[in-house]
Amino acid sequence: MAEQEVVLEVEGIVKRFPGVLANDNVSLTLHRGEILALLGENGAGKSTLMNIVYGLYHQDSGAIRVKGREVQFASPRDAIQSGIGMVHQHFQLIPVMTVAENVVLGEEEGVAFTGGSNPLLQRLIERLPSVLVFILSMILGFSLGEWRYVFGGAVIGAAAGVLVAFPPLARWLWGAAWRVGVAFLAIWIAARMELITQVALTDIALRQKVETFDEERPQEMDGYTVKGGTVERARISFD
């Protein structure tokens, strides 16, 4: 059986951060059609290596070859053009932008039509999602066959459309609703705790040690800002 084509080769990758050697002479080879699982404990350098392959980081030494051709990615865009994509472990979003703007970030002209130089068309396209939400809510109301549902669908659609049109307002309302919900949940839990102590013959409270972190003043070392800290364990009271 003929050996399959090598599509990605990583050789001797070294990456250092201040005080940390993240990758120490790491090499791997990926063949066409192969599923390669990169395993390791926390801090082993898996994410760092993938970020280097994807062009987010630049290695201190070593080489990356794509289909036999040595490459040096200046940015993730270069990696994407070479056929390398990455799904990040954590969200890589810009909070001040909408979901749609995050999705097409960097590819706005090729992915989404924004209306060109026509201001009226641009405004219509911006409000199109809100209009679609309202129309779908109305259709749902009509499908239920009663005018009260149509009216309810119109109200819900209008409210949802406004939230879609103004993401900052939606985020503020969601934050307020979340805080109110957490407050009610805390009150409910407290009430249940009181009921438990009234019913039970014996009350046992587990006192868990918690960690407190004391951060030291940042220091400048070799052009980098380094923060230090100490961790203390303290027992909290439950009385």
N, C-alpha and C positions, 0 to 999 in steps of 0.2 A: 504494500500500500504506500503510495507516494506521500511524502510529508506535505502537510498543508501549508499554505502561504502564511508567513509571519506578517501580521498587519500592524502590530505595535511592539516595539522593543524598548525597554527602559534599562539603561546600563550605567551602573556606578553612580547613582544619584546621591548627592550629599547636600543637605540643607541644614543650615544653622540659624537659630534665632538667639538673641542675647541670653546667654547662660544655658541654652538648650540645644542639643544635637538631635534634631527631629528625624532626619534620615541619614543613615551611615552606610554608604556604599550599597544602595539597594538596586537590585536588578530583577527584571521579570520579562517574560516573553508571552505574547498573546497571539494565537493562531486564528485564522479565519474559521468562523463557526464555533469557536471555543467559548465556554462560559467559565470565567476565572473568578474565584472568590478570594478576596484579599482579607485575611483574618488577622486579629491581633488585639491585645488588651488596650485599655484606654491609655493614650499617650505613646502608643507604639509607632505612630507616624503614618497611619493609613490615610487620613484626610489630607495631610500635608503632601503625600506622594500624589494623590489624585488631583489636588489643586495645582501641583506642578505640571502634571500631564495635561490639565485643562487650561493652563496658561494664566491662572490666577497668581501663582507664585513662580519665581524663577530660581532654578537650582543654582547652588554655588559651584558645583562641578558635576560631571556626568553628561550623558547624552540621551536624547529621545529620538527614535526613528519610527516613522510611519511608512509602512510598505517599503522598507529599505532605505528611505530618504531621511537623512538627519534634519530635524526641525528645531527651531527655537521660537516658541510662541511668545509674541509680545503681549497678547491679550486673549481672553476666551474666544473672541471673534475669529482669531487665526485658527484656534483649535477646532471650532465649529466648521470652518471652511475646509479643514482637513478631515472632517467626518467624525470628530470626537465631541460627544455631548456629555453632560453631567447633570444628574439629579441630586441636589444637595441634601444632606442629612437634615439641616435646619433651613427654615425659610430665609430666602435671600430677597427680601422685598424692601421697597422704599415706602415708608409709612405715609408720606404726604401725597403719594400718587394713588390713583384708583387701581382696582384689580386689573381692569382692561389695559391701563397704561403700563402696569408692571409686566403684563403678559407680552406686549409687543415692544417693550423697551429695547431700543437700538435697531428695531426693524420696522419702525412706523411707516416708512414710505413703501416698503415692499409687502407689508402684511395688511395694513389698514388704510382705507381711503378716508382722508380727513376733510375733504371738501375743496382741496386746492386753494385757490385765491378768492373763492366766493364766500364772503362772511356769512351770508344768509344760509348757504348750504352747510357751512361749518357748524353754525348754531343748531340747525335741524338735526345733523348727525349726532351732535353732543346730546340732544334731548331724545333721540330715537329709542334708547333703551327704556326710558321712562314711559314713552308712548306705548311701547310693546307690552310693558308690565300692566299698564292700564287696560289695554285691549284684551289681554289674556284674562284679567280679572273679570271684565265684562262678559266675555265668552263663557267663563265658568258660571257666572250668575245666570245667564240666559239658559244654560244647559240644565239648570235645576228647575226651570219651568215656573217660577213664581217671581212676582215683581219685587218682593222684599229681598230676595236673594240677588236680584239684579242691582238693587240699590246698595245692598251690602257690598257686592263686588266692586261697584263704582267707588265707594268710600275707601275700601281697602286698597284698590288699585291706585287711587289718587294719592293716598298716603305713602304707599310703597314707591310710586313714581317719584314723589318728592324726595324720598330718602335716596333713591338711585341717582337722582339728578344732583343732589348735594351730599357727597360722601362725608364731609366734616360733620354735618348735622347728624347723619346716620351713626357715625362713630360716637358722637357725644350722647345721643339717646341710648345707644347700646351700653356705653359705659355707665350712664345713670341707672338704667334698668338692671345692670349686673350688680351694682353696689346696693341698690334697694333689695334685690333678691337675696344677696348674701346677708344683709342685715336681718331680713325676715327669717332666713334659715338659721342664723345664730340665735334669734329669739326662740324659735321653735325647739332647737336643740336644748337651750337652757331650760325651757319648760319641761321637756321630757326628762332632763336630768333631775329636776326637782321631784317629778313624779316617781322616778326610780328610787330616789333616796327615801321617799315616803313609804313605798311599798316594801322595799327590801329590809331584811332583818340585819344584815351586815353590809357595810359599804367598804369597798376596797378601791383605792385610787393608786394607779401606777404612776410613779414620779419618774419621768424620763429625763435623762441628762441632755441638755441642749448645748450647742456650741455658740460661743460669742466670739466675734472676730474684731480685734483691735488693729486698725490700720495705721501704719506708721507714715510719717511725712515722706512724700516722694523725693527720691534722690537722683541726681544726674550722674550716669556712669557711661563713659565712652559715647557720649552723644545720645543716649537713650534715657528715658525717664523710667526708673525702676521703683516699684512700690513693694514694701515689705509689710509683714503683719504677723501677729501671733494669734493662735487659737486657744481659747480657754474653755473648759467644760464646767458648767455650773448646774446645780440641781434647782429646779423651780418648785415652788410650793404649790400645792393643790388644795389648800384649806379655805 
